[in-house]
Amino acid sequence: MIDHCINPTAMASPLTNYSVEMEESGLSGWVNYREPFISLRFAYEHFFKSVVIFVPGNDQWAFYCRGAKSRQASDRRAEIMIRIADEVRRQHAPQAAVKISDFGIELTY
């Protein structure tokens, strides 16, 4: 079950080439989201029965994208979060339930 809890408005073409990779370091690490000309990195932590990916909230998103030199992603938070959630789930936890909120992404298994 995926509970996206958001309504994406600005969407890139479905053909946009992107990748989602996890860098693990013990019980935490980084999730890297990449497209041509966009590179974003988010911290994550494993908990007992979940993984939480920390994503800047709506109020901080545009500032974060500018700082990451990925200004093109400034109005695409919802779409990028859905892509990250779907890919992390597919790659690492196919049975997980996904919840997307203002604080980030939570996969519960």
Secondary structure, DSSP 8 states (H G I E B T S, - for coil): -EE------S---TT---EEEEEEETTEEEEEEEETTEEEEEEEEE-SSEEEEE---HHHHHHHHHHTT-GGGTT-HHHHHHHHHHHHHHHH-TT-EEEEETTEEEEE-
